[in-house]
Structures are given as C-alpha cells and as structure tokens.
Amino acid sequence: MTPTSAEILETARGLPPEERAELARMLLATLGEHDLTEPTRLDSLRSAIERGCADLDAGDGIEIDPGGVDEYLRERGRLATERVDAKTP
C-alpha cells in the first residue's frame, strides 16, 4: 500500500529541516495526481451509506458518547482515506 502524505511527513520528522522542506515540496507537487474522479467518489460514498443504512435496519448500530463524536468521525475519515488509498492504483 502506498503511504499517505501524512505518514510520509510523520516518518520524515527525524530528517534535517532542509530535507523535510524538500520532501514537503515534492509532496505538494504531486497533490491531485492520484485523486479519484468525482463520480467514483460519489459511487463509493453511496455504497458506504447504503451499507450503513442496511446495518442500522438490521439493528447493528453503535453507541457513541456525545463528547466523543468528533474523535469518532475523525477516525472514520482516516479509515476511509486509507481504504481509498489502498484501492487507488
């Protein structure tokens, strides 16, 4: 699986500042090169929503503490990004 930009930058923390800056410039230059098309993204979103609705209809839900909703959603977004990265050639 190709690492995400965030993972690359996290790994680069041990590099000297000049090398980190060069790495960041290289990553910025590649932004958008591997983006999925909008219809593909929408199809993936619809599919995920349909699976979620089916799970809820089947009684498979989760309980989230109201104070933990932001963290839960951030984690779900991170997982979704990893899945998209894994599917992108």
C-alpha positions as CSV (number, residue, x, y, z in Angstrom):
1,M,0.0,0.0,0.0
2,T,1.3,3.5,-0.8
3,P,1.8,5.6,2.3
4,T,-0.2,8.7,2.7
5,S,1.4,12.2,2.7
6,A,0.7,12.4,6.4
7,E,2.5,9.1,7.0
8,I,5.5,10.3,4.9
9,L,5.7,13.6,6.8
10,E,5.5,11.8,10.1
11,T,8.3,9.5,9.2
12,A,10.4,12.5,8.0
13,R,10.3,14.2,11.4
14,G,13.8,12.8,12.1
15,L,15.3,14.4,8.9
16,P,17.1,17.7,9.0
17,P,14.9,20.7,8.3
18,E,16.2,21.2,4.7
19,E,15.4,17.6,3.8
20,R,11.9,17.8,5.3
21,A,11.2,21.0,3.4
22,E,12.4,19.4,0.1
23,L,10.2,16.3,0.9
24,A,7.2,18.6,1.6
25,R,7.7,20.5,-1.7
26,M,7.8,17.1,-3.6
27,L,4.6,16.0,-1.9
28,L,2.9,19.3,-2.7
29,A,3.9,18.9,-6.4
30,T,2.1,15.6,-6.5
31,L,-1.2,16.7,-4.9
32,G,-4.1,15.8,-7.1
33,E,-2.2,13.4,-9.4
34,H,-3.9,10.3,-7.9
35,D,-7.3,11.8,-7.0
36,L,-10.3,9.8,-7.8
37,T,-12.9,11.2,-10.2
38,E,-15.9,12.8,-8.7
39,P,-18.3,10.1,-10.0
40,T,-16.1,7.4,-8.5
41,R,-16.0,9.2,-5.1
42,L,-19.8,9.6,-5.2
43,D,-20.4,5.9,-6.0
44,S,-18.1,4.9,-3.1
45,L,-19.9,7.3,-0.8
46,R,-23.4,6.0,-1.9
47,S,-22.2,2.4,-1.4
48,A,-20.9,3.1,2.1
49,I,-24.1,4.9,3.0
50,E,-26.2,2.0,1.7
51,R,-24.2,-0.5,3.8
52,G,-24.5,1.7,6.9
53,C,-28.3,2.0,6.4
54,A,-28.6,-1.7,6.0
55,D,-26.6,-2.3,9.2
56,L,-28.9,0.1,11.1
57,D,-32.0,-1.6,9.6
58,A,-30.6,-4.9,10.9
59,G,-30.2,-3.4,14.3
60,D,-26.4,-3.3,14.1
61,G,-25.6,0.1,15.5
62,I,-23.1,1.6,17.9
63,E,-23.4,3.9,20.8
64,I,-21.1,6.9,20.9
65,D,-20.6,9.2,23.9
66,P,-21.8,12.7,22.9
67,G,-18.3,14.0,23.8
68,G,-16.6,11.5,21.6
69,V,-18.4,12.2,18.3
70,D,-15.7,14.4,16.8
71,E,-13.0,11.9,17.5
72,Y,-15.1,9.0,16.2
73,L,-15.8,10.9,13.0
74,R,-12.1,11.8,12.6
75,E,-11.1,8.2,13.0
76,R,-13.8,7.1,10.5
77,G,-12.5,9.7,8.0
78,R,-8.9,8.4,8.5
79,L,-10.0,4.8,7.9
80,A,-11.9,5.8,4.7
81,T,-8.9,7.6,3.4
82,E,-6.8,4.5,4.0
83,R,-9.3,2.4,2.1
84,V,-9.3,4.8,-0.8
85,D,-5.5,4.9,-0.9
86,A,-5.4,1.1,-0.9
87,K,-7.8,0.9,-3.9
88,T,-6.0,3.6,-5.9
89,P,-3.5,2.2,-8.4
